Each structure stands twice: as C-alpha cells, then as structure tokens.
Amino acid sequence: MNAVVHFELPYGERDRIARFYEAAFGWKIRKLGPEMGHYVLATTAERDAIPDGMRGAINGGFFQRDPGKPGQHPSVVIGVADIQAAMKAVGQAGGEVLGAPMEIPGVGQYVAFHDTEGNRLSMLQPLPRQGG
C-alpha cells in the first residue's frame, strides 16, 4: 500500500495562510525562499509526540456524489480535542466554519470550514477510545 504522508493546499497570500494555521491549530510554519518556490512547510505534530496508536493513522473513505448537495469536494480532516474551541479559533484566525457540528455515529463530532484562502477542510473531535 502507498500511505498518505503529506498534504498540500494552495494559497493566495503566503503570510495570511501561515498566520491562519498557526493561530487556528498551533501548527509550526516554516516559509521557504524563492529557490524552493516560496513553499510553506507545516508541522502539525512533532514525531515524538504522536501517540503509538496514531502513527500512520490516516484513513479515508468514499461517498456517493449527490447533485442536490453543494460543496462536495476532497477535504483534509484535522483531528481536534475540542471542536467548539477549534471552531472559535478558526473564526478568530479569519476562517469560516460551515454550519454546526454533526454527530457521526460511533466516530465523533464533525464540521467543515473554509480557511483564509477559500480551501474547504473539515475537523473532527473523535469519541473517546473504548477499553484503553
């Protein structure tokens, strides 16, 4: 299998997108120079701080497209400990939360948002793990 190991999102204003992800999620941002195409690196978790059960834990799924529902696009899902606090942080950082969180049975609370560049992403507050 080929695992997902990186994500990329476009930006219109480099400093604005860097500020957004630092403020909303506490990510470490490193802006590279012109020799690297002004690429922005985002560290979302220090390698040593990732719990054993989360190493490589990138899962996915497929949903049937419904022409009656707008905004059906690929999305990166960001795990958060407190979805209400994360929604507030997204708004304060200049993003837009798209509606109220919905309960995904057996999974947790989920809500989509737009970042400062108009990218649609999602966040998930997972249910507590059962049995350790």
Contacts in CASP RR format, 6 or more apart in sequence:
PFRMAT RR
TARGET T0000
AUTHOR 0000-0000-0000
METHOD contacts of the structure
MODEL  1
MNAVVHFELPYGERDRIARFYEAAFGWKIRKLGPEMGHYVLATTAERDAI
PDGMRGAINGGFFQRDPGKPGQHPSVVIGVADIQAAMKAVGQAGGEVLGA
PMEIPGVGQYVAFHDTEGNRLSMLQPLPRQGG
3 56 0 8 1.000
3 58 0 8 1.000
4 58 0 8 1.000
7 76 0 8 1.000
9 17 0 8 1.000
9 76 0 8 1.000
9 115 0 8 1.000
9 117 0 8 1.000
9 119 0 8 1.000
9 121 0 8 1.000
10 117 0 8 1.000
10 119 0 8 1.000
11 17 0 8 1.000
11 40 0 8 1.000
11 117 0 8 1.000
12 117 0 8 1.000
13 116 0 8 1.000
13 117 0 8 1.000
14 31 0 8 1.000
14 38 0 8 1.000
14 40 0 8 1.000
16 116 0 8 1.000
16 117 0 8 1.000
17 40 0 8 1.000
17 115 0 8 1.000
17 116 0 8 1.000
17 117 0 8 1.000
18 29 0 8 1.000
18 31 0 8 1.000
18 40 0 8 1.000
19 93 0 8 1.000
19 116 0 8 1.000
20 93 0 8 1.000
20 94 0 8 1.000
20 95 0 8 1.000
20 115 0 8 1.000
20 116 0 8 1.000
21 27 0 8 1.000
21 29 0 8 1.000
21 42 0 8 1.000
21 93 0 8 1.000
21 115 0 8 1.000
22 28 0 8 1.000
22 29 0 8 1.000
23 89 0 8 1.000
23 92 0 8 1.000
23 93 0 8 1.000
24 86 0 8 1.000
24 89 0 8 1.000
24 90 0 8 1.000
24 91 0 8 1.000
24 92 0 8 1.000
24 93 0 8 1.000
24 95 0 8 1.000
24 115 0 8 1.000
25 44 0 8 1.000
25 78 0 8 1.000
25 80 0 8 1.000
25 86 0 8 1.000
25 89 0 8 1.000
27 42 0 8 1.000
27 43 0 8 1.000
27 44 0 8 1.000
28 42 0 8 1.000
28 43 0 8 1.000
29 40 0 8 1.000
29 41 0 8 1.000
29 42 0 8 1.000
29 43 0 8 1.000
30 40 0 8 1.000
30 41 0 8 1.000
30 43 0 8 1.000
31 38 0 8 1.000
31 40 0 8 1.000
31 41 0 8 1.000
32 38 0 8 1.000
32 39 0 8 1.000
32 40 0 8 1.000
32 41 0 8 1.000
33 39 0 8 1.000
44 78 0 8 1.000
63 72 0 8 1.000
65 72 0 8 1.000
66 72 0 8 1.000
71 120 0 8 1.000
73 120 0 8 1.000
75 112 0 8 1.000
75 120 0 8 1.000
75 121 0 8 1.000
75 122 0 8 1.000
76 121 0 8 1.000
76 122 0 8 1.000
77 110 0 8 1.000
77 121 0 8 1.000
77 122 0 8 1.000
77 123 0 8 1.000
77 124 0 8 1.000
78 86 0 8 1.000
78 121 0 8 1.000
78 122 0 8 1.000
78 123 0 8 1.000
78 124 0 8 1.000
79 123 0 8 1.000
79 124 0 8 1.000
79 125 0 8 1.000
79 126 0 8 1.000
80 86 0 8 1.000
80 123 0 8 1.000
80 124 0 8 1.000
80 125 0 8 1.000
81 125 0 8 1.000
82 125 0 8 1.000
83 101 0 8 1.000
83 109 0 8 1.000
83 111 0 8 1.000
83 123 0 8 1.000
83 124 0 8 1.000
83 125 0 8 1.000
84 101 0 8 1.000
86 123 0 8 1.000
86 125 0 8 1.000
87 97 0 8 1.000
87 101 0 8 1.000
87 111 0 8 1.000
87 113 0 8 1.000
87 123 0 8 1.000
90 96 0 8 1.000
90 97 0 8 1.000
90 113 0 8 1.000
90 115 0 8 1.000
90 123 0 8 1.000
91 97 0 8 1.000
93 116 0 8 1.000
94 116 0 8 1.000
95 113 0 8 1.000
95 114 0 8 1.000
95 115 0 8 1.000
95 116 0 8 1.000
96 113 0 8 1.000
96 114 0 8 1.000
97 111 0 8 1.000
97 112 0 8 1.000
97 113 0 8 1.000
98 111 0 8 1.000
98 112 0 8 1.000
98 113 0 8 1.000
98 114 0 8 1.000
98 120 0 8 1.000
99 111 0 8 1.000
99 112 0 8 1.000
100 111 0 8 1.000
101 109 0 8 1.000
101 110 0 8 1.000
101 111 0 8 1.000
101 125 0 8 1.000
102 109 0 8 1.000
102 110 0 8 1.000
102 111 0 8 1.000
103 109 0 8 1.000
103 110 0 8 1.000
104 110 0 8 1.000
104 124 0 8 1.000
106 127 0 8 1.000
107 124 0 8 1.000
107 126 0 8 1.000
107 127 0 8 1.000
108 124 0 8 1.000
108 125 0 8 1.000
108 126 0 8 1.000
108 127 0 8 1.000
109 124 0 8 1.000
109 125 0 8 1.000
110 122 0 8 1.000
110 123 0 8 1.000
110 124 0 8 1.000
110 125 0 8 1.000
111 122 0 8 1.000
111 123 0 8 1.000
112 120 0 8 1.000
112 121 0 8 1.000
112 122 0 8 1.000
113 120 0 8 1.000
113 121 0 8 1.000
113 122 0 8 1.000
113 123 0 8 1.000
114 120 0 8 1.000
114 121 0 8 1.000
115 121 0 8 1.000
END
